[in-house]
Structures are given as C-alpha cells and as structure tokens.
Amino acid sequence: MNKFDEMLGLVSEELQPKIASIWDKINQGQTLAQANNTDPNLLEALYTIGYQSFITRDFDNALQVFEILSITDHLCTRFRLALAGVHFEMEDYKQAMSQYSFALMLDETSVEAAYWVFRTTQMIDTYNSKSIGAAAFYVKKLIEKFHAEDKRYAKMSTEAKIYILKHNYKAPSELAREAEAARQAAENTE
C-alpha cells in the first residue's frame, strides 16, 4: 500500500473511488480540470471574476481566483500570467518571477511571459544588468522571430531594444563572435 492509498482512508468511503480516479488521471498527465471533467465555461467565468477583481485593484480576491485557476488547470499559460500579474502588482516580485517563468516554460513563444520576466528581473536585479539584458534580448528575439509584424508588441520590443542599447548588452553568441574575430585578427598580425 502506498502513501496515497493510506491517506485515501482519511476521506469518506463514498468519495474514495472518485478521488482515486481523479488521482490516476492526474498521474497520467491530465490537469485537475480534465480529470474532474470541469466545464470550461466555469473556468472562464472564474477568470472573468479574477480579471474584474484585478482591474478594480482587489488584488486579494484576484489572487485567490487565479491561484484556484492555476491549480485547476496548471498547464494554462493565461492563468499563470494572470496569477503572476497579481503578484507583480502586489510587489511580490519573487512570486511574480516564479509564475512568469512557469508560464514561459509552458509556452516558450509567449511574448507576454518573456516581457514580464524581463520587467520583473528589472525589479529584482536592479544592479545586475547582465540578467536584465539577457531577458531583454530574449524578448527582442522572440518578437523578431514570431511577431515581427504584430503591432501589439511594438512597445515591448522598443523597451527591450532601449535597454539593450542603453546598457550595451551583447548576447553570449555576439560576444563569442567578437572574441573569435579578435582571435583571428591577432593570428593574422603574428
């Protein structure tokens, strides 16, 4: 008997089969929402409540709603971004970074997640221009690769480019190319 089966004995016998079924489905890769056949309209209604709470600056309620949504469907990038946004507005930058990073892990092409990793890095590592520069560079490259013509990302792209130029940030690949060129130039002068 494993630990879960032992703990299952703590709930009523009536609920044990349903809980065991949900647990098995989660262990097979489903979200809690999928395993419990949660109506997607219910999740959208909760998101609307969370969003309204957020825009009216009722961050405690928004936090609670988005935490529930992020647990119920832990693979939804939008729910993670919303939860991270609440943490950011509450100036809990470490939690915001954790959630933005998780969202970026779920969707590595999410400009919103990459941009907010960049912005949150600025809040956490104000003196570490290399980590901020790396985040800015990622935003810039992501927009160039996937969203070059999308006007919604123009401000984000500009902000990232300004940071890169202002701090003379160079990506590791650029530094490697410069080092190789310098090495070759040194060899040619010998």
Helices and strands as residue ranges (DSSP letters): H 3-8, H 16-27, H 32-35, H 40-55, H 59-72, H 77-89, H 93-106, H 111-124, H 129-146, G 151-153, H 154-166, H 172-189
